[in-house]
Amino acid sequence: MDFFASGLPVVTEEAPRTDTAPSEEDDEVVLMIKELLDTRIRPTVQEDGGDVIYKGFEDGIVQLKLQGSCTSCPSSIITLKNGIQNMLQFYIPEVEGVEQVVDDDEVEKGANST
């Protein structure tokens, strides 16, 4: 209880992003995708209470997972295609498209809620 009464912040700094951290396996295109996600796309999505997680890049398709308010937002597909895809394609010609990745547990939750 002393901690709560102290008035100190619960979190003192933002946790580092692991999904966009450069790795040795990343080629130049993947590094550019990750940088754009961190510097341009993620901050904009976070302003609306959501987040976007990088899941991979294969055959010209960037795989992303939407989180937060983006998961239940009816405009999320429009945001994904018109906003994120257009920006990635503008700066990175190798990007042919963007697709949303949904975890298995989210699919089960959706099936159980109907």
Biopython code that builds the backbone (N, CA, C, O; Angstrom):
import numpy as np
from Bio.PDB.StructureBuilder import StructureBuilder

atoms = [
    (1, "MET", "N", (0.815, -1.195, 0.000)),
    (1, "MET", "CA", (0.000, 0.000, 0.000)),
    (1, "MET", "C", (0.854, 1.253, 0.000)),
    (1, "MET", "O", (0.422, 2.287, -0.509)),
    (2, "ASP", "N", (2.063, 1.189, 0.560)),
    (2, "ASP", "CA", (2.920, 2.370, 0.607)),
    (2, "ASP", "C", (3.218, 2.903, -0.794)),
    (2, "ASP", "O", (3.300, 4.113, -1.005)),
    (3, "PHE", "N", (3.382, 1.972, -1.759)),
    (3, "PHE", "CA", (3.676, 2.407, -3.120)),
    (3, "PHE", "C", (2.536, 3.244, -3.681)),
    (3, "PHE", "O", (2.772, 4.297, -4.273)),
    (4, "PHE", "N", (1.305, 2.785, -3.498)),
    (4, "PHE", "CA", (0.161, 3.499, -4.043)),
    (4, "PHE", "C", (0.002, 4.873, -3.405)),
    (4, "PHE", "O", (-0.401, 5.825, -4.074)),
    (5, "ALA", "N", (0.310, 4.982, -2.144)),
    (5, "ALA", "CA", (0.197, 6.259, -1.446)),
    (5, "ALA", "C", (1.353, 7.202, -1.785)),
    (5, "ALA", "O", (1.264, 8.403, -1.529)),
    (6, "SER", "N", (2.426, 6.673, -2.353)),
    (6, "SER", "CA", (3.603, 7.499, -2.624)),
    (6, "SER", "C", (3.392, 8.485, -3.766)),
    (6, "SER", "O", (4.069, 9.511, -3.835)),
    (7, "GLY", "N", (2.459, 8.181, -4.661)),
    (7, "GLY", "CA", (2.226, 9.053, -5.801)),
    (7, "GLY", "C", (3.215, 8.867, -6.935)),
    (7, "GLY", "O", (3.186, 9.622, -7.907)),
    (8, "LEU", "N", (4.086, 7.882, -6.834)),
    (8, "LEU", "CA", (5.045, 7.609, -7.896)),
    (8, "LEU", "C", (4.335, 7.000, -9.100)),
    (8, "LEU", "O", (3.326, 6.314, -8.934)),
    (9, "PRO", "N", (4.841, 7.236, -10.300)),
    (9, "PRO", "CA", (4.210, 6.638, -11.477)),
    (9, "PRO", "C", (4.361, 5.117, -11.466)),
    (9, "PRO", "O", (5.362, 4.580, -10.993)),
    (10, "VAL", "N", (3.355, 4.444, -11.994)),
    (10, "VAL", "CA", (3.383, 2.985, -12.053)),
    (10, "VAL", "C", (4.406, 2.524, -13.083)),
    (10, "VAL", "O", (5.146, 1.568, -12.850)),
    (11, "VAL", "N", (4.442, 3.206, -14.218)),
    (11, "VAL", "CA", (5.393, 2.888, -15.267)),
    (11, "VAL", "C", (6.251, 4.123, -15.491)),
    (11, "VAL", "O", (5.729, 5.215, -15.717)),
    (12, "THR", "N", (7.544, 3.955, -15.431)),
    (12, "THR", "CA", (8.425, 5.110, -15.563)),
    (12, "THR", "C", (8.894, 5.350, -16.985)),
    (12, "THR", "O", (9.260, 6.474, -17.329)),
    (13, "GLU", "N", (8.893, 4.336, -17.806)),
    (13, "GLU", "CA", (9.273, 4.515, -19.199)),
    (13, "GLU", "C", (8.550, 3.485, -20.043)),
    (13, "GLU", "O", (8.148, 2.427, -19.559)),
    (14, "GLU", "N", (8.393, 3.816, -21.312)),
    (14, "GLU", "CA", (7.698, 2.919, -22.218)),
    (14, "GLU", "C", (8.555, 1.688, -22.491)),
    (14, "GLU", "O", (9.769, 1.788, -22.674)),
    (15, "ALA", "N", (7.903, 0.524, -22.515)),
    (15, "ALA", "CA", (8.624, -0.715, -22.824)),
    (15, "ALA", "C", (9.077, -0.677, -24.281)),
    (15, "ALA", "O", (8.336, -0.198, -25.139)),
    (16, "PRO", "N", (10.259, -1.163, -24.573)),
    (16, "PRO", "CA", (10.730, -1.155, -25.955)),
    (16, "PRO", "C", (9.886, -2.084, -26.824)),
    (16, "PRO", "O", (9.451, -3.143, -26.371)),
    (17, "ARG", "N", (9.660, -1.684, -28.060)),
    (17, "ARG", "CA", (8.893, -2.495, -29.007)),
    (17, "ARG", "C", (9.770, -3.654, -29.462)),
    (17, "ARG", "O", (10.904, -3.447, -29.893)),
    (18, "THR", "N", (9.254, -4.854, -29.368)),
    (18, "THR", "CA", (10.033, -6.000, -29.823)),
    (18, "THR", "C", (9.661, -6.395, -31.243)),
    (18, "THR", "O", (10.476, -6.990, -31.949)),
    (19, "ASP", "N", (8.438, -6.074, -31.676)),
    (19, "ASP", "CA", (8.006, -6.486, -33.008)),
    (19, "ASP", "C", (8.744, -5.737, -34.113)),
    (19, "ASP", "O", (8.909, -6.272, -35.210)),
    (20, "THR", "N", (9.187, -4.524, -33.850)),
    (20, "THR", "CA", (9.885, -3.752, -34.875)),
    (20, "THR", "C", (11.371, -3.566, -34.572)),
    (20, "THR", "O", (12.050, -2.786, -35.240)),
    (21, "ALA", "N", (11.865, -4.270, -33.583)),
    (21, "ALA", "CA", (13.303, -4.211, -33.292)),
    (21, "ALA", "C", (14.059, -4.900, -34.428)),
    (21, "ALA", "O", (13.696, -6.004, -34.833)),
    (22, "PRO", "N", (15.098, -4.260, -34.939)),
    (22, "PRO", "CA", (15.862, -4.882, -36.028)),
    (22, "PRO", "C", (16.493, -6.196, -35.585)),
    (22, "PRO", "O", (16.973, -6.326, -34.459)),
    (23, "SER", "N", (16.483, -7.164, -36.491)),
    (23, "SER", "CA", (17.147, -8.433, -36.209)),
    (23, "SER", "C", (18.119, -8.740, -37.345)),
    (23, "SER", "O", (18.066, -8.117, -38.405)),
    (24, "GLU", "N", (18.990, -9.689, -37.117)),
    (24, "GLU", "CA", (20.011, -10.033, -38.108)),
    (24, "GLU", "C", (19.413, -10.615, -39.384)),
    (24, "GLU", "O", (20.017, -10.516, -40.452)),
    (25, "GLU", "N", (18.229, -11.222, -39.282)),
    (25, "GLU", "CA", (17.603, -11.834, -40.454)),
    (25, "GLU", "C", (16.906, -10.819, -41.351)),
    (25, "GLU", "O", (16.547, -11.149, -42.481)),
    (26, "ASP", "N", (16.707, -9.587, -40.874)),
    (26, "ASP", "CA", (15.964, -8.583, -41.632)),
    (26, "ASP", "C", (16.766, -8.095, -42.833)),
    (26, "ASP", "O", (17.941, -7.748, -42.713)),
    (27, "ASP", "N", (16.108, -8.075, -43.998)),
    (27, "ASP", "CA", (16.745, -7.455, -45.151)),
    (27, "ASP", "C", (16.393, -5.965, -45.159)),
    (27, "ASP", "O", (15.715, -5.478, -44.255)),
    (28, "GLU", "N", (16.854, -5.256, -46.173)),
    (28, "GLU", "CA", (16.661, -3.803, -46.226)),
    (28, "GLU", "C", (15.181, -3.422, -46.281)),
    (28, "GLU", "O", (14.773, -2.441, -45.660)),
    (29, "VAL", "N", (14.382, -4.185, -47.015)),
    (29, "VAL", "CA", (12.951, -3.888, -47.130)),
    (29, "VAL", "C", (12.264, -4.025, -45.776)),
    (29, "VAL", "O", (11.486, -3.153, -45.390)),
    (30, "VAL", "N", (12.535, -5.093, -45.060)),
    (30, "VAL", "CA", (11.922, -5.310, -43.749)),
    (30, "VAL", "C", (12.343, -4.214, -42.778)),
    (30, "VAL", "O", (11.526, -3.742, -41.987)),
    (31, "LEU", "N", (13.589, -3.810, -42.827)),
    (31, "LEU", "CA", (14.053, -2.722, -41.960)),
    (31, "LEU", "C", (13.306, -1.424, -42.262)),
    (31, "LEU", "O", (12.958, -0.680, -41.345)),
    (32, "MET", "N", (13.057, -1.149, -43.551)),
    (32, "MET", "CA", (12.305, 0.060, -43.914)),
    (32, "MET", "C", (10.861, -0.029, -43.436)),
    (32, "MET", "O", (10.304, 0.959, -42.957)),
    (33, "ILE", "N", (10.249, -1.213, -43.563)),
    (33, "ILE", "CA", (8.876, -1.411, -43.092)),
    (33, "ILE", "C", (8.803, -1.149, -41.595)),
    (33, "ILE", "O", (7.924, -0.425, -41.129)),
    (34, "LYS", "N", (9.717, -1.731, -40.851)),
    (34, "LYS", "CA", (9.721, -1.568, -39.394)),
    (34, "LYS", "C", (9.926, -0.108, -38.995)),
    (34, "LYS", "O", (9.292, 0.380, -38.059)),
    (35, "GLU", "N", (10.807, 0.584, -39.705)),
    (35, "GLU", "CA", (11.049, 1.991, -39.385)),
    (35, "GLU", "C", (9.806, 2.841, -39.651)),
    (35, "GLU", "O", (9.459, 3.702, -38.843)),
    (36, "LEU", "N", (9.140, 2.603, -40.775)),
    (36, "LEU", "CA", (7.912, 3.345, -41.075)),
    (36, "LEU", "C", (6.825, 3.061, -40.050)),
    (36, "LEU", "O", (6.104, 3.969, -39.635)),
    (37, "LEU", "N", (6.709, 1.810, -39.645)),
    (37, "LEU", "CA", (5.722, 1.466, -38.621)),
    (37, "LEU", "C", (5.993, 2.241, -37.338)),
    (37, "LEU", "O", (5.069, 2.788, -36.737)),
    (38, "ASP", "N", (7.240, 2.291, -36.919)),
    (38, "ASP", "CA", (7.595, 2.972, -35.671)),
    (38, "ASP", "C", (7.466, 4.486, -35.747)),
    (38, "ASP", "O", (7.007, 5.119, -34.797)),
    (39, "THR", "N", (7.866, 5.069, -36.869)),
    (39, "THR", "CA", (7.956, 6.528, -36.934)),
    (39, "THR", "C", (6.716, 7.214, -37.476)),
    (39, "THR", "O", (6.432, 8.346, -37.086)),
    (40, "ARG", "N", (5.974, 6.574, -38.353)),
    (40, "ARG", "CA", (4.836, 7.225, -38.995)),
    (40, "ARG", "C", (3.488, 6.580, -38.684)),
    (40, "ARG", "O", (2.525, 7.269, -38.350)),
    (41, "ILE", "N", (3.429, 5.265, -38.796)),
    (41, "ILE", "CA", (2.134, 4.588, -38.733)),
    (41, "ILE", "C", (1.676, 4.379, -37.300)),
    (41, "ILE", "O", (0.561, 4.765, -36.951)),
    (42, "ARG", "N", (2.505, 3.782, -36.467)),
    (42, "ARG", "CA", (2.125, 3.472, -35.088)),
    (42, "ARG", "C", (1.685, 4.716, -34.310)),
    (42, "ARG", "O", (0.650, 4.662, -33.646)),
    (43, "PRO", "N", (2.416, 5.828, -34.358)),
    (43, "PRO", "CA", (1.964, 7.007, -33.602)),
    (43, "PRO", "C", (0.572, 7.489, -34.011)),
    (43, "PRO", "O", (-0.210, 7.919, -33.163)),
    (44, "THR", "N", (0.265, 7.419, -35.292)),
    (44, "THR", "CA", (-1.048, 7.846, -35.766)),
    (44, "THR", "C", (-2.141, 6.914, -35.265)),
    (44, "THR", "O", (-3.189, 7.375, -34.814)),
    (45, "VAL", "N", (-1.908, 5.618, -35.338)),
    (45, "VAL", "CA", (-2.893, 4.639, -34.870)),
    (45, "VAL", "C", (-3.075, 4.752, -33.356)),
    (45, "VAL", "O", (-4.191, 4.610, -32.857)),
    (46, "GLN", "N", (-1.999, 5.003, -32.631)),
    (46, "GLN", "CA", (-2.075, 5.119, -31.173)),
    (46, "GLN", "C", (-2.859, 6.351, -30.736)),
    (46, "GLN", "O", (-3.440, 6.353, -29.651)),
    (47, "GLU", "N", (-2.886, 7.396, -31.556)),
    (47, "GLU", "CA", (-3.680, 8.579, -31.233)),
    (47, "GLU", "C", (-5.158, 8.238, -31.109)),
    (47, "GLU", "O", (-5.890, 8.896, -30.370)),
    (48, "ASP", "N", (-5.598, 7.212, -31.829)),
    (48, "ASP", "CA", (-6.995, 6.781, -31.786)),
    (48, "ASP", "C", (-7.217, 5.629, -30.813)),
    (48, "ASP", "O", (-8.285, 5.017, -30.820)),
    (49, "GLY", "N", (-6.227, 5.324, -29.979)),
    (49, "GLY", "CA", (-6.384, 4.290, -28.962)),
    (49, "GLY", "C", (-6.080, 2.885, -29.428)),
    (49, "GLY", "O", (-6.419, 1.919, -28.744)),
    (50, "GLY", "N", (-5.450, 2.756, -30.573)),
    (50, "GLY", "CA", (-5.118, 1.429, -31.082)),
    (50, "GLY", "C", (-3.620, 1.234, -31.178)),
    (50, "GLY", "O", (-2.835, 2.060, -30.711)),
    (51, "ASP", "N", (-3.244, 0.139, -31.787)),
    (51, "ASP", "CA", (-1.837, -0.140, -32.040)),
    (51, "ASP", "C", (-1.748, -1.123, -33.192)),
    (51, "ASP", "O", (-2.719, -1.806, -33.517)),
    (52, "VAL", "N", (-0.600, -1.187, -33.795)),
    (52, "VAL", "CA", (-0.365, -2.100, -34.900)),
    (52, "VAL", "C", (0.932, -2.845, -34.609)),
    (52, "VAL", "O", (1.949, -2.241, -34.266)),
    (53, "ILE", "N", (0.878, -4.170, -34.753)),
    (53, "ILE", "CA", (2.016, -5.034, -34.448)),
    (53, "ILE", "C", (2.491, -5.702, -35.741)),
    (53, "ILE", "O", (1.704, -6.309, -36.467)),
    (54, "TYR", "N", (3.777, -5.580, -36.011)),
    (54, "TYR", "CA", (4.375, -6.208, -37.186)),
    (54, "TYR", "C", (4.493, -7.710, -36.957)),
    (54, "TYR", "O", (5.045, -8.149, -35.948)),
    (55, "LYS", "N", (3.967, -8.502, -37.905)),
    (55, "LYS", "CA", (4.028, -9.960, -37.792)),
    (55, "LYS", "C", (4.892, -10.614, -38.863)),
    (55, "LYS", "O", (5.345, -11.744, -38.685)),
    (56, "GLY", "N", (5.126, -9.918, -39.971)),
    (56, "GLY", "CA", (5.980, -10.507, -40.989)),
    (56, "GLY", "C", (5.820, -9.845, -42.346)),
    (56, "GLY", "O", (4.941, -9.009, -42.552)),
    (57, "PHE", "N", (6.696, -10.241, -43.271)),
    (57, "PHE", "CA", (6.664, -9.763, -44.653)),
    (57, "PHE", "C", (7.036, -10.930, -45.542)),
    (57, "PHE", "O", (8.139, -11.471, -45.459)),
    (58, "GLU", "N", (6.088, -11.314, -46.403)),
    (58, "GLU", "CA", (6.313, -12.479, -47.259)),
    (58, "GLU", "C", (5.620, -12.269, -48.595)),
    (58, "GLU", "O", (4.448, -11.894, -48.641)),
    (59, "ASP", "N", (6.339, -12.509, -49.672)),
    (59, "ASP", "CA", (5.808, -12.395, -51.030)),
    (59, "ASP", "C", (5.141, -11.045, -51.285)),
    (59, "ASP", "O", (4.098, -10.981, -51.935)),
    (60, "GLY", "N", (5.735, -9.975, -50.778)),
    (60, "GLY", "CA", (5.214, -8.635, -51.009)),
    (60, "GLY", "C", (4.093, -8.209, -50.082)),
    (60, "GLY", "O", (3.609, -7.082, -50.183)),
    (61, "ILE", "N", (3.671, -9.080, -49.183)),
    (61, "ILE", "CA", (2.556, -8.793, -48.273)),
    (61, "ILE", "C", (3.081, -8.559, -46.858)),
    (61, "ILE", "O", (3.793, -9.392, -46.298)),
    (62, "VAL", "N", (2.712, -7.405, -46.294)),
    (62, "VAL", "CA", (3.057, -7.090, -44.908)),
    (62, "VAL", "C", (1.934, -7.619, -44.026)),
    (62, "VAL", "O", (0.765, -7.308, -44.254)),
    (63, "GLN", "N", (2.277, -8.407, -43.035)),
    (63, "GLN", "CA", (1.291, -8.976, -42.116)),
    (63, "GLN", "C", (1.319, -8.190, -40.815)),
    (63, "GLN", "O", (2.358, -8.065, -40.168)),
    (64, "LEU", "N", (0.144, -7.658, -40.439)),
    (64, "LEU", "CA", (0.027, -6.817, -39.256)),
    (64, "LEU", "C", (-1.121, -7.278, -38.383)),
    (64, "LEU", "O", (-2.122, -7.798, -38.876)),
    (65, "LYS", "N", (-0.972, -7.087, -37.100)),
    (65, "LYS", "CA", (-2.041, -7.372, -36.145)),
    (65, "LYS", "C", (-2.496, -6.044, -35.555)),
    (65, "LYS", "O", (-1.678, -5.262, -35.070)),
    (66, "LEU", "N", (-3.788, -5.791, -35.594)),
    (66, "LEU", "CA", (-4.346, -4.582, -35.006)),
    (66, "LEU", "C", (-4.728, -4.862, -33.568)),
    (66, "LEU", "O", (-5.255, -5.930, -33.256)),
    (67, "GLN", "N", (-4.464, -3.901, -32.685)),
    (67, "GLN", "CA", (-4.774, -4.068, -31.264)),
    (67, "GLN", "C", (-5.537, -2.857, -30.743)),
    (67, "GLN", "O", (-5.665, -1.837, -31.420)),
    (68, "GLY", "N", (-6.038, -3.000, -29.521)),
    (68, "GLY", "CA", (-6.730, -1.899, -28.857)),
    (68, "GLY", "C", (-8.044, -1.575, -29.531)),
    (68, "GLY", "O", (-8.782, -2.474, -29.933)),
    (69, "SER", "N", (-8.336, -0.296, -29.655)),
    (69, "SER", "CA", (-9.611, 0.107, -30.233)),
    (69, "SER", "C", (-9.727, -0.292, -31.699)),
    (69, "SER", "O", (-10.830, -0.319, -32.245)),
    (70, "CYS", "N", (-8.610, -0.599, -32.339)),
    (70, "CYS", "CA", (-8.633, -1.003, -33.748)),
    (70, "CYS", "C", (-9.295, -2.366, -33.957)),
    (70, "CYS", "O", (-9.825, -2.636, -35.035)),
    (71, "THR", "N", (-9.268, -3.218, -32.945)),
    (71, "THR", "CA", (-9.815, -4.565, -33.128)),
    (71, "THR", "C", (-11.323, -4.554, -33.258)),
    (71, "THR", "O", (-11.882, -5.400, -33.956)),
    (72, "SER", "N", (-11.999, -3.621, -32.605)),
    (72, "SER", "CA", (-13.456, -3.581, -32.660)),
    (72, "SER", "C", (-13.978, -2.463, -33.547)),
    (72, "SER", "O", (-15.190, -2.302, -33.690)),
    (73, "CYS", "N", (-13.084, -1.695, -34.141)),
    (73, "CYS", "CA", (-13.484, -0.552, -34.960)),
    (73, "CYS", "C", (-13.954, -1.027, -36.331)),
    (73, "CYS", "O", (-13.250, -1.783, -37.001)),
    (74, "PRO", "N", (-15.150, -0.585, -36.757)),
    (74, "PRO", "CA", (-15.631, -0.995, -38.075)),
    (74, "PRO", "C", (-14.784, -0.429, -39.221)),
    (74, "PRO", "O", (-14.832, -0.943, -40.338)),
    (75, "SER", "N", (-14.024, 0.607, -38.952)),
    (75, "SER", "CA", (-13.178, 1.219, -39.983)),
    (75, "SER", "C", (-11.786, 0.606, -40.055)),
    (75, "SER", "O", (-10.943, 1.088, -40.811)),
    (76, "SER", "N", (-11.528, -0.444, -39.286)),
    (76, "SER", "CA", (-10.164, -0.983, -39.213)),
    (76, "SER", "C", (-9.664, -1.497, -40.560)),
    (76, "SER", "O", (-8.483, -1.339, -40.871)),
    (77, "ILE", "N", (-10.520, -2.101, -41.356)),
    (77, "ILE", "CA", (-10.094, -2.598, -42.669)),
    (77, "ILE", "C", (-9.754, -1.424, -43.581)),
    (77, "ILE", "O", (-8.789, -1.484, -44.342)),
    (78, "ILE", "N", (-10.544, -0.358, -43.504)),
    (78, "ILE", "CA", (-10.265, 0.835, -44.305)),
    (78, "ILE", "C", (-8.939, 1.453, -43.868)),
    (78, "ILE", "O", (-8.127, 1.851, -44.704)),
    (79, "THR", "N", (-8.722, 1.531, -42.547)),
    (79, "THR", "CA", (-7.454, 2.050, -42.018)),
    (79, "THR", "C", (-6.298, 1.202, -42.520)),
    (79, "THR", "O", (-5.266, 1.728, -42.936)),
    (80, "LEU", "N", (-6.475, -0.110, -42.479)),
    (80, "LEU", "CA", (-5.421, -1.032, -42.889)),
    (80, "LEU", "C", (-5.090, -0.851, -44.366)),
    (80, "LEU", "O", (-3.920, -0.731, -44.730)),
    (81, "LYS", "N", (-6.103, -0.832, -45.209)),
    (81, "LYS", "CA", (-5.883, -0.772, -46.654)),
    (81, "LYS", "C", (-5.554, 0.639, -47.135)),
    (81, "LYS", "O", (-4.541, 0.842, -47.804)),
    (82, "ASN", "N", (-6.399, 1.616, -46.802)),
    (82, "ASN", "CA", (-6.204, 2.966, -47.334)),
    (82, "ASN", "C", (-5.086, 3.724, -46.638)),
    (82, "ASN", "O", (-4.323, 4.437, -47.290)),
    (83, "GLY", "N", (-4.981, 3.582, -45.338)),
    (83, "GLY", "CA", (-3.969, 4.334, -44.609)),
    (83, "GLY", "C", (-2.618, 3.656, -44.600)),
    (83, "GLY", "O", (-1.651, 4.171, -45.160)),
    (84, "ILE", "N", (-2.553, 2.508, -43.966)),
    (84, "ILE", "CA", (-1.274, 1.821, -43.762)),
    (84, "ILE", "C", (-0.695, 1.299, -45.076)),
    (84, "ILE", "O", (0.479, 1.524, -45.371)),
    (85, "GLN", "N", (-1.511, 0.610, -45.859)),
    (85, "GLN", "CA", (-1.016, 0.040, -47.114)),
    (85, "GLN", "C", (-0.536, 1.133, -48.062)),
    (85, "GLN", "O", (0.534, 1.010, -48.659)),
    (86, "ASN", "N", (-1.324, 2.206, -48.207)),
    (86, "ASN", "CA", (-0.917, 3.280, -49.118)),
    (86, "ASN", "C", (0.403, 3.911, -48.697)),
    (86, "ASN", "O", (1.253, 4.192, -49.542)),
    (87, "MET", "N", (0.582, 4.136, -47.396)),
    (87, "MET", "CA", (1.831, 4.746, -46.935)),
    (87, "MET", "C", (3.019, 3.814, -47.180)),
    (87, "MET", "O", (4.064, 4.250, -47.663)),
    (88, "LEU", "N", (2.859, 2.538, -46.848)),
    (88, "LEU", "CA", (3.951, 1.591, -47.063)),
    (88, "LEU", "C", (4.302, 1.493, -48.547)),
    (88, "LEU", "O", (5.480, 1.467, -48.903)),
    (89, "GLN", "N", (3.285, 1.438, -49.416)),
    (89, "GLN", "CA", (3.545, 1.321, -50.848)),
    (89, "GLN", "C", (4.183, 2.588, -51.419)),
    (89, "GLN", "O", (4.977, 2.513, -52.357)),
    (90, "PHE", "N", (3.843, 3.744, -50.861)),
    (90, "PHE", "CA", (4.421, 5.003, -51.326)),
    (90, "PHE", "C", (5.928, 5.027, -51.090)),
    (90, "PHE", "O", (6.693, 5.429, -51.967)),
    (91, "TYR", "N", (6.345, 4.602, -49.914)),
    (91, "TYR", "CA", (7.762, 4.651, -49.550)),
    (91, "TYR", "C", (8.538, 3.388, -49.924)),
    (91, "TYR", "O", (9.752, 3.441, -50.122)),
    (92, "ILE", "N", (7.843, 2.259, -50.020)),
    (92, "ILE", "CA", (8.525, 0.978, -50.256)),
    (92, "ILE", "C", (7.828, 0.257, -51.413)),
    (92, "ILE", "O", (6.822, -0.417, -51.191)),
    (93, "PRO", "N", (8.336, 0.383, -52.635)),
    (93, "PRO", "CA", (7.673, -0.208, -53.802)),
    (93, "PRO", "C", (7.537, -1.729, -53.745)),
    (93, "PRO", "O", (6.680, -2.295, -54.424)),
    (94, "GLU", "N", (8.368, -2.398, -52.947)),
    (94, "GLU", "CA", (8.292, -3.860, -52.842)),
    (94, "GLU", "C", (7.029, -4.332, -52.123)),
    (94, "GLU", "O", (6.658, -5.501, -52.227)),
    (95, "VAL", "N", (6.373, -3.442, -51.402)),
    (95, "VAL", "CA", (5.147, -3.806, -50.686)),
    (95, "VAL", "C", (3.992, -3.835, -51.682)),
    (95, "VAL", "O", (3.662, -2.822, -52.298)),
    (96, "GLU", "N", (3.386, -5.009, -51.830)),
    (96, "GLU", "CA", (2.259, -5.183, -52.744)),
    (96, "GLU", "C", (0.921, -5.096, -52.026)),
    (96, "GLU", "O", (-0.100, -4.799, -52.646)),
    (97, "GLY", "N", (0.920, -5.353, -50.726)),
    (97, "GLY", "CA", (-0.331, -5.306, -49.980)),
    (97, "GLY", "C", (-0.093, -5.477, -48.495)),
    (97, "GLY", "O", (1.023, -5.727, -48.040)),
    (98, "VAL", "N", (-1.182, -5.333, -47.754)),
    (98, "VAL", "CA", (-1.158, -5.484, -46.299)),
    (98, "VAL", "C", (-2.316, -6.384, -45.919)),
    (98, "VAL", "O", (-3.419, -6.235, -46.445)),
    (99, "GLU", "N", (-2.075, -7.322, -45.005)),
    (99, "GLU", "CA", (-3.166, -8.168, -44.527)),
    (99, "GLU", "C", (-3.163, -8.202, -43.012)),
    (99, "GLU", "O", (-2.119, -8.139, -42.362)),
    (100, "GLN", "N", (-4.371, -8.305, -42.473)),
    (100, "GLN", "CA", (-4.528, -8.362, -41.022)),
    (100, "GLN", "C", (-4.357, -9.795, -40.543)),
    (100, "GLN", "O", (-4.916, -10.725, -41.125)),
    (101, "VAL", "N", (-3.582, -9.967, -39.481)),
    (101, "VAL", "CA", (-3.360, -11.267, -38.864)),
    (101, "VAL", "C", (-4.180, -11.316, -37.588)),
    (101, "VAL", "O", (-4.150, -10.385, -36.784)),
    (102, "VAL", "N", (-4.914, -12.410, -37.404)),
    (102, "VAL", "CA", (-5.719, -12.595, -36.198)),
    (102, "VAL", "C", (-5.222, -13.846, -35.497)),
    (102, "VAL", "O", (-5.089, -14.899, -36.120)),
    (103, "ASP", "N", (-4.947, -13.736, -34.199)),
    (103, "ASP", "CA", (-4.500, -14.886, -33.420)),
    (103, "ASP", "C", (-5.632, -15.893, -33.266)),
    (103, "ASP", "O", (-6.807, -15.538, -33.353)),
    (104, "ASP", "N", (-5.267, -17.158, -33.035)),
    (104, "ASP", "CA", (-6.262, -18.213, -32.874)),
    (104, "ASP", "C", (-7.204, -17.943, -31.710)),
    (104, "ASP", "O", (-8.399, -18.216, -31.822)),
    (105, "ASP", "N", (-6.702, -17.411, -30.593)),
    (105, "ASP", "CA", (-7.558, -17.160, -29.438)),
    (105, "ASP", "C", (-8.574, -16.058, -29.723)),
    (105, "ASP", "O", (-9.657, -16.065, -29.138)),
    (106, "GLU", "N", (-8.254, -15.111, -30.605)),
    (106, "GLU", "CA", (-9.204, -14.071, -30.978)),
    (106, "GLU", "C", (-10.307, -14.633, -31.858)),
    (106, "GLU", "O", (-11.457, -14.205, -31.767)),
    (107, "VAL", "N", (-9.958, -15.596, -32.715)),
    (107, "VAL", "CA", (-10.960, -16.239, -33.557)),
    (107, "VAL", "C", (-11.962, -16.982, -32.677)),
    (107, "VAL", "O", (-13.169, -16.918, -32.910)),
    (108, "GLU", "N", (-11.446, -17.695, -31.651)),
    (108, "GLU", "CA", (-12.320, -18.427, -30.735)),
    (108, "GLU", "C", (-13.225, -17.480, -29.960)),
    (108, "GLU", "O", (-14.406, -17.775, -29.779)),
    (109, "LYS", "N", (-12.698, -16.346, -29.500)),
    (109, "LYS", "CA", (-13.509, -15.369, -28.773)),
    (109, "LYS", "C", (-14.635, -14.857, -29.646)),
    (109, "LYS", "O", (-15.771, -14.724, -29.192)),
    (110, "GLY", "N", (-14.321, -14.568, -30.907)),
    (110, "GLY", "CA", (-15.336, -14.082, -31.832)),
    (110, "GLY", "C", (-16.411, -15.118, -32.088)),
    (110, "GLY", "O", (-17.587, -14.773, -32.203)),
    (111, "ALA", "N", (-16.026, -16.383, -32.180)),
    (111, "ALA", "CA", (-16.995, -17.454, -32.411)),
    (111, "ALA", "C", (-17.878, -17.664, -31.192)),
    (111, "ALA", "O", (-19.062, -17.969, -31.333)),
    (112, "ASN", "N", (-17.322, -17.505, -30.002)),
    (112, "ASN", "CA", (-18.090, -17.697, -28.774)),
    (112, "ASN", "C", (-19.014, -16.535, -28.466)),
    (112, "ASN", "O", (-19.979, -16.707, -27.721)),
    (113, "SER", "N", (-18.750, -15.357, -29.016)),
    (113, "SER", "CA", (-19.580, -14.197, -28.701)),
    (113, "SER", "C", (-20.793, -14.087, -29.601)),
    (113, "SER", "O", (-21.655, -13.247, -29.345)),
    (114, "THR", "N", (-20.900, -14.901, -30.648)),
    (114, "THR", "CA", (-22.049, -14.828, -31.549)),
    (114, "THR", "C", (-23.127, -15.790, -31.164)),
    (114, "THR", "O", (-24.164, -15.853, -31.824)),
]
sb = StructureBuilder()
sb.init_structure("model")
sb.init_model(0)
sb.init_chain("A")
sb.init_seg("    ")
for serial, (resi, resn, name, xyz) in enumerate(atoms, 1):
    if name == "N":
        sb.init_residue(resn, " ", resi, " ")
    sb.init_atom(name, np.array(xyz, "f"), 0.0, 1.0, " ", f" {name:<3s}", serial, name[0])
structure = sb.get_structure()
